[in-house]
Amino acid sequence: MKLWSILLMLILLLTINSTLLAQDEDEARDLLEICVYGGVGSPMGNLSDWHDSLGAKLGWSLGVDFGYFMMPSLVVGFNFQYTQFGIDGPAEVDGAHHRLYNPNLFAKYYFSGESDFEPYIKGHVGIENPKFTTLLTGPKYRSVSYDASLAAGFGVGLFYYRTDYSGLFIEANYNYAATKDAQRVYAEETLDFVEDISVFDIHAGVRLLIGSGE
């Protein structure tokens, strides 16, 4: 409940700030952006050796951003990213995966100029929902959803205008989640996640702009 309370407070603060800007700045633009992307995710730290025999391997990701222009160069919004890793483990887990479900609030700042290229920086805070293939007593392997944990990260990107209201972008991000104490009770067995999650990902996609821009 504490994690959801933090997110709700952040949403409320962003909404209030957006309203104040709209009242105080006659030139505030009511533009929206939608970004759809895919890429690769690389596990870092102990995640690549998770539970000694179930290490996460290089995987892929899909995501979508919905953003609102609070200022011409500042976008805030919500995104969701799904990441799937392979497993470096025994033959019994061939074809199994580790998965991450990551909803976030984000802020992006674009460095605009005369060029069709716009570099930007990005920060996010959200919730990490890990669903990892886990060894249970038996022994047997099951895909287990662990407790949601607070996550945060940052990134840099480059956007290229193809038209006035659309273009392509590439982005690199680092994401950290405090999952060390996450647990799950499964078939009367208490399972500990044990490690914090660190992931570096690179993705590319399409960005669409909606609105008059005036």
C-alpha contacts under 8 A as a table, 3 or more apart, distances in Angstrom:
res1	aa1	res2	aa2	distance
1	M	4	W	5.26
1	M	5	S	6.12
2	K	5	S	5.00
2	K	6	I	6.29
3	L	6	I	5.19
3	L	7	L	6.45
3	L	127	I	7.52
3	L	149	S	7.38
3	L	150	L	6.47
4	W	7	L	5.08
4	W	8	L	6.09
5	S	8	L	5.12
5	S	9	M	6.13
6	I	9	M	5.16
6	I	10	L	6.29
7	L	10	L	5.06
7	L	11	I	6.21
7	L	105	L	7.83
7	L	126	G	7.11
8	L	11	I	5.08
8	L	12	L	6.18
9	M	12	L	5.06
9	M	13	L	6.19
10	L	13	L	5.12
10	L	14	L	6.18
11	I	14	L	5.16
11	I	15	T	6.15
11	I	105	L	7.90
12	L	15	T	5.10
12	L	16	I	6.20
13	L	16	I	5.19
13	L	17	N	6.07
14	L	17	N	5.10
14	L	18	S	6.02
14	L	76	V	7.89
15	T	18	S	5.10
15	T	19	T	6.25
16	I	19	T	5.15
16	I	20	L	6.29
17	N	20	L	5.18
17	N	21	L	6.25
18	S	21	L	5.19
18	S	22	A	6.27
18	S	70	M	6.02
19	T	22	A	5.13
19	T	23	Q	6.33
20	L	23	Q	5.12
20	L	24	D	6.10
21	L	24	D	5.15
21	L	25	E	5.73
21	L	28	A	7.18
21	L	70	M	7.22
22	A	25	E	5.66
22	A	26	D	7.08
22	A	28	A	6.05
23	Q	26	D	7.27
25	E	28	A	5.45
27	E	214	E	7.46
28	A	70	M	7.14
28	A	71	M	6.10
28	A	72	P	7.41
29	R	69	F	6.71
29	R	70	M	7.30
29	R	71	M	6.66
29	R	72	P	6.62
29	R	213	G	5.66
29	R	214	E	5.87
30	D	68	Y	7.47
30	D	69	F	6.41
30	D	70	M	7.73
30	D	211	G	6.45
30	D	212	S	7.48
30	D	213	G	6.63
30	D	214	E	7.72
31	L	68	Y	6.17
31	L	69	F	5.41
31	L	209	L	6.81
31	L	210	I	5.63
31	L	211	G	4.81
31	L	212	S	6.97
31	L	213	G	5.92
32	L	66	F	7.42
32	L	67	G	5.64
32	L	68	Y	4.67
32	L	69	F	6.11
32	L	209	L	5.73
32	L	210	I	4.98
32	L	211	G	6.50
33	E	65	D	7.69
33	E	66	F	5.95
33	E	67	G	5.02
33	E	68	Y	6.42
33	E	69	F	7.79
33	E	207	R	6.76
33	E	208	L	5.53
33	E	209	L	4.56
33	E	210	I	6.12
34	I	64	V	7.23
34	I	65	D	5.58
34	I	66	F	4.88
34	I	67	G	6.43
34	I	207	R	5.69
34	I	208	L	5.16
34	I	209	L	6.61
35	C	64	V	5.48
35	C	65	D	4.91
35	C	66	F	6.75
35	C	205	G	6.83
35	C	206	V	5.64
35	C	207	R	4.36
35	C	208	L	6.37
36	V	62	L	7.93
36	V	63	G	6.04
36	V	64	V	4.56
36	V	65	D	6.62
36	V	205	G	5.51
36	V	206	V	5.53
36	V	207	R	6.69
37	Y	62	L	5.87
37	Y	63	G	5.42
37	Y	64	V	6.33
37	Y	203	H	6.33
37	Y	204	A	5.38
37	Y	205	G	3.97
37	Y	206	V	6.48
38	G	60	W	7.45
38	G	61	S	5.48
38	G	62	L	4.37
38	G	63	G	6.31
38	G	203	H	5.23
38	G	204	A	5.84
38	G	205	G	6.38
39	G	60	W	5.64
39	G	61	S	5.24
39	G	62	L	6.64
39	G	201	D	7.08
39	G	202	I	5.60
39	G	203	H	3.80
39	G	204	A	6.19
40	V	58	L	7.20
40	V	59	G	5.65
40	V	60	W	4.14
40	V	61	S	5.69
40	V	201	D	5.60
40	V	202	I	5.65
40	V	203	H	6.33
41	G	58	L	5.97
41	G	59	G	5.12
41	G	60	W	5.37
41	G	61	S	6.35
41	G	83	T	6.96
41	G	85	F	7.72
41	G	199	V	6.53
41	G	200	F	5.81
41	G	201	D	4.16
41	G	202	I	6.64
42	S	57	K	7.05
42	S	58	L	4.83
42	S	59	G	6.44
42	S	199	V	5.64
42	S	200	F	5.22
42	S	201	D	5.96
43	P	47	L	5.90
43	P	48	S	5.84
43	P	56	A	6.36
43	P	57	K	6.62
43	P	58	L	6.56
43	P	197	I	7.88
43	P	198	S	6.21
43	P	199	V	4.65
43	P	200	F	6.55
44	M	47	L	5.87
44	M	48	S	6.21
44	M	197	I	7.67
44	M	198	S	5.23
44	M	199	V	5.49
44	M	200	F	7.09
45	G	48	S	6.36
45	G	49	D	7.99
45	G	198	S	6.67
46	N	49	D	5.19
46	N	50	W	5.98
46	N	195	E	6.79
47	L	50	W	4.82
47	L	55	G	6.11
47	L	56	A	5.97
47	L	195	E	6.91
47	L	196	D	7.71
47	L	197	I	6.40
47	L	198	S	7.23
48	S	55	G	4.35
48	S	56	A	4.66
48	S	57	K	6.31
49	D	52	D	5.21
49	D	53	S	6.63
49	D	54	L	6.41
49	D	55	G	3.96
49	D	56	A	6.81
50	W	53	S	6.66
50	W	54	L	5.28
50	W	55	G	4.44
50	W	56	A	6.77
50	W	195	E	7.47
51	H	54	L	5.77
51	H	55	G	7.09
51	H	194	V	7.98
52	D	55	G	6.80
53	S	88	D	7.15
53	S	89	G	5.29
53	S	90	P	7.29
54	L	87	I	5.89
54	L	88	D	5.71
54	L	89	G	4.86
54	L	90	P	7.88
54	L	133	T	7.76
54	L	134	T	7.76
55	G	87	I	5.66
55	G	88	D	5.05
55	G	89	G	6.64
56	A	85	F	5.77
56	A	86	G	5.88
56	A	87	I	4.89
56	A	88	D	6.18
56	A	98	H	6.80
57	K	85	F	5.55
57	K	86	G	4.92
57	K	87	I	5.55
57	K	88	D	6.21
58	L	85	F	5.87
58	L	86	G	6.52
59	G	83	T	7.01
59	G	84	Q	5.42
59	G	85	F	4.11
59	G	86	G	6.04
60	W	83	T	5.78
60	W	84	Q	5.60
60	W	85	F	6.74
61	S	81	Q	6.90
61	S	82	Y	5.47
61	S	83	T	4.22
61	S	84	Q	6.32
61	S	203	H	7.81
62	L	81	Q	5.74
62	L	82	Y	5.37
62	L	83	T	6.65
63	G	79	N	7.22
63	G	80	F	5.56
63	G	81	Q	4.15
63	G	82	Y	6.21
64	V	79	N	5.59
64	V	80	F	5.71
64	V	81	Q	6.68
65	D	77	G	7.19
65	D	78	F	6.00
65	D	79	N	4.27
65	D	80	F	6.80
66	F	77	G	5.55
66	F	78	F	5.43
66	F	79	N	6.07
67	G	75	V	5.80
67	G	76	V	5.32
67	G	77	G	4.07
67	G	78	F	6.46
68	Y	75	V	5.31
68	Y	76	V	5.44
68	Y	77	G	5.90
69	F	72	P	6.22
69	F	73	S	7.30
69	F	74	L	5.78
69	F	75	V	4.44
69	F	76	V	6.64
70	M	74	L	5.76
70	M	75	V	5.84
70	M	76	V	6.96
71	M	74	L	4.96
71	M	75	V	7.06
73	S	109	Y	5.54
73	S	110	Y	4.93
73	S	111	F	6.83
73	S	112	S	7.01
74	L	107	A	7.17
74	L	108	K	5.80
74	L	109	Y	4.68
74	L	110	Y	6.52
75	V	107	A	5.60
75	V	108	K	5.09
75	V	109	Y	6.44
76	V	105	L	7.49
76	V	106	F	5.64
76	V	107	A	4.35
76	V	108	K	6.41
77	G	105	L	5.74
77	G	106	F	5.44
77	G	107	A	6.57
78	F	103	P	7.40
78	F	104	N	5.70
78	F	105	L	4.60
78	F	106	F	6.03
79	N	103	P	5.79
79	N	104	N	5.31
79	N	105	L	6.43
79	N	106	F	7.20
80	F	101	Y	7.53
80	F	102	N	5.63
80	F	103	P	4.32
80	F	104	N	6.24
81	Q	101	Y	6.21
81	Q	102	N	5.16
81	Q	103	P	6.46
82	Y	99	R	7.37
82	Y	100	L	5.75
82	Y	101	Y	4.93
82	Y	102	N	6.32
83	T	99	R	5.67
83	T	100	L	5.06
83	T	101	Y	6.77
84	Q	97	H	6.53
84	Q	98	H	5.81
84	Q	99	R	4.54
84	Q	100	L	6.50
85	F	97	H	5.65
85	F	98	H	5.09
85	F	99	R	6.28
86	G	95	G	7.94
86	G	96	A	7.09
86	G	97	H	5.10
86	G	98	H	6.50
87	I	93	V	7.31
87	I	94	D	7.70
87	I	96	A	6.95
87	I	97	H	5.97
87	I	98	H	6.95
89	G	92	E	7.93
89	G	93	V	6.46
89	G	94	D	7.80
90	P	93	V	5.95
90	P	94	D	7.32
91	A	94	D	5.33
92	E	141	Y	7.82
93	V	96	A	5.20
93	V	133	T	7.99
93	V	141	Y	7.35
96	A	133	T	6.94
97	H	132	F	6.99
97	H	133	T	6.37
98	H	130	P	7.70
98	H	131	K	6.08
98	H	132	F	4.38
98	H	133	T	5.82
98	H	143	S	7.85
99	R	130	P	5.93
99	R	131	K	5.05
99	R	132	F	6.00
100	L	128	E	6.78
100	L	129	N	5.73
100	L	130	P	4.65
100	L	131	K	6.18
101	Y	128	E	6.08
101	Y	129	N	4.97
101	Y	130	P	6.41
101	Y	131	K	7.99
102	N	126	G	7.00
102	N	127	I	5.74
102	N	128	E	4.85
102	N	129	N	6.19
103	P	126	G	5.71
103	P	127	I	5.76
103	P	128	E	7.21
104	N	124	H	6.15
104	N	125	V	5.44
104	N	126	G	3.94
104	N	127	I	6.45
105	L	124	H	5.59
105	L	125	V	5.53
105	L	126	G	5.96
106	F	122	K	7.05
106	F	123	G	5.62
106	F	124	H	4.16
106	F	125	V	6.52
107	A	122	K	5.71
107	A	123	G	5.51
107	A	124	H	6.46
108	K	120	Y	6.69
108	K	121	I	5.67
108	K	122	K	4.37
108	K	123	G	6.64
109	Y	120	Y	5.42
109	Y	121	I	5.48
109	Y	122	K	6.55
110	Y	118	E	6.33
110	Y	119	P	6.04
110	Y	120	Y	4.31
110	Y	121	I	6.82
111	F	118	E	5.81
111	F	119	P	5.65
111	F	120	Y	5.81
112	S	115	S	7.88
112	S	118	E	5.60
112	S	119	P	7.63
113	G	116	D	7.99
113	G	118	E	7.24
115	S	118	E	7.27
116	D	160	Y	5.68
116	D	161	Y	5.24
116	D	162	R	7.95
117	F	158	L	6.81
117	F	159	F	5.65
117	F	160	Y	4.61
117	F	161	Y	6.57
118	E	158	L	5.69
118	E	159	F	5.02
118	E	160	Y	6.42
119	P	156	V	7.54
119	P	157	G	5.72
119	P	158	L	4.28
119	P	159	F	6.14
120	Y	156	V	5.82
120	Y	157	G	5.29
120	Y	158	L	6.14
120	Y	159	F	7.74
121	I	154	F	7.64
121	I	155	G	5.88
121	I	156	V	4.48
121	I	157	G	6.34
122	K	154	F	5.50
122	K	155	G	5.01
122	K	156	V	5.98
122	K	157	G	7.87
123	G	152	A	7.68
123	G	153	G	5.84
123	G	154	F	4.23
123	G	155	G	6.36
124	H	152	A	5.49
124	H	153	G	5.41
124	H	154	F	6.19
125	V	150	L	7.61
125	V	151	A	5.71
125	V	152	A	4.20
125	V	153	G	6.63
126	G	150	L	6.03
126	G	151	A	5.10
126	G	152	A	6.14
127	I	148	A	6.23
127	I	149	S	5.54
127	I	150	L	4.86
127	I	151	A	5.24
127	I	177	A	7.88
128	E	148	A	5.55
128	E	149	S	5.22
128	E	150	L	6.19
128	E	151	A	5.70
128	E	177	A	6.27
128	E	179	T	7.96
129	N	145	S	7.27
129	N	146	Y	6.79
129	N	147	D	6.75
129	N	148	A	4.71
129	N	149	S	6.73
130	P	145	S	5.95
130	P	146	Y	5.72
130	P	147	D	7.57
130	P	148	A	7.20
131	K	143	S	6.26
131	K	144	V	5.24
131	K	145	S	4.17
131	K	146	Y	6.15
132	F	143	S	5.38
132	F	144	V	5.40
132	F	145	S	6.60
132	F	146	Y	7.79
133	T	141	Y	6.42
133	T	142	R	5.39
133	T	143	S	4.14
133	T	144	V	6.05
134	T	141	Y	5.43
134	T	142	R	5.44
134	T	143	S	6.09
134	T	144	V	6.39
135	L	139	P	6.70
135	L	140	K	5.78
135	L	141	Y	4.61
135	L	142	R	6.70
136	L	139	P	5.60
136	L	140	K	5.27
136	L	141	Y	5.91
136	L	142	R	7.19
137	T	140	K	6.36
144	V	184	R	7.60
144	V	186	Y	7.82
145	S	184	R	7.02
146	Y	182	A	6.09
146	Y	183	Q	5.49
146	Y	184	R	5.13
146	Y	193	F	7.15
147	D	179	T	7.95
147	D	182	A	5.10
147	D	183	Q	5.63
147	D	184	R	6.36
148	A	179	T	7.76
148	A	182	A	7.25
149	S	177	A	6.46
149	S	178	A	5.86
149	S	179	T	5.60
149	S	182	A	7.04
150	L	177	A	5.77
150	L	178	A	5.83
150	L	179	T	7.70
151	A	175	N	7.05
151	A	176	Y	5.58
151	A	177	A	4.05
151	A	178	A	6.39
152	A	175	N	5.86
152	A	176	Y	5.54
152	A	177	A	6.48
153	G	173	N	7.10
153	G	174	Y	5.42
153	G	175	N	4.35
153	G	176	Y	5.94
154	F	173	N	5.70
154	F	174	Y	5.66
154	F	175	N	6.88
155	G	171	E	6.96
155	G	172	A	5.43
155	G	173	N	4.06
155	G	174	Y	6.22
156	V	171	E	5.77
156	V	172	A	5.61
156	V	173	N	6.69
157	G	169	F	6.99
157	G	170	I	5.56
157	G	171	E	4.03
157	G	172	A	6.26
158	L	169	F	5.51
158	L	170	I	5.57
158	L	171	E	6.52
159	F	167	G	6.93
159	F	168	L	5.84
159	F	169	F	4.22
159	F	170	I	6.74
160	Y	167	G	5.42
160	Y	168	L	5.28
160	Y	169	F	6.00
161	Y	164	D	6.68
161	Y	165	Y	7.64
161	Y	166	S	6.07
161	Y	167	G	4.36
161	Y	168	L	6.72
162	R	166	S	5.96
162	R	167	G	4.57
162	R	168	L	7.15
163	T	166	S	5.27
163	T	167	G	6.40
165	Y	208	L	5.94
165	Y	209	L	4.83
165	Y	210	I	7.10
166	S	206	V	7.34
166	S	207	R	5.54
166	S	208	L	4.51
166	S	209	L	5.97
167	G	206	V	5.89
167	G	207	R	5.42
167	G	208	L	6.83
168	L	204	A	7.44
168	L	205	G	5.78
168	L	206	V	4.69
168	L	207	R	5.97
169	F	204	A	5.57
169	F	205	G	5.58
169	F	206	V	6.34
169	F	207	R	7.05
170	I	202	I	7.42
170	I	203	H	5.85
170	I	204	A	4.24
170	I	205	G	6.64
171	E	202	I	5.74
171	E	203	H	5.49
171	E	204	A	6.20
172	A	200	F	7.44
172	A	201	D	5.79
172	A	202	I	4.41
172	A	203	H	6.56
173	N	200	F	5.78
173	N	201	D	5.39
173	N	202	I	6.46
174	Y	198	S	7.36
174	Y	199	V	5.87
174	Y	200	F	4.61
174	Y	201	D	6.59
175	N	197	I	7.87
175	N	198	S	5.76
175	N	199	V	5.28
175	N	200	F	6.46
176	Y	196	D	7.42
176	Y	197	I	5.61
176	Y	198	S	4.63
176	Y	199	V	6.65
177	A	196	D	5.90
177	A	197	I	5.01
177	A	198	S	6.61
178	A	181	D	7.56
178	A	196	D	5.07
178	A	197	I	6.68
179	T	182	A	5.04
179	T	193	F	6.69
179	T	194	V	7.32
179	T	195	E	6.19
179	T	196	D	4.62
179	T	197	I	6.28
180	K	192	D	7.91
180	K	193	F	5.92
180	K	194	V	4.58
180	K	195	E	4.27
180	K	196	D	4.56
180	K	197	I	7.86
181	D	192	D	6.83
181	D	193	F	6.58
181	D	194	V	6.20
181	D	195	E	7.71
182	A	192	D	6.12
182	A	193	F	5.43
182	A	194	V	7.29
183	Q	190	T	6.88
183	Q	191	L	5.44
183	Q	192	D	4.58
183	Q	193	F	5.90
184	R	190	T	5.84
184	R	191	L	5.19
184	R	192	D	6.78
185	V	188	E	5.92
185	V	189	E	5.39
185	V	190	T	4.41
185	V	191	L	6.06
186	Y	189	E	5.14
186	Y	190	T	6.38
186	Y	191	L	7.18
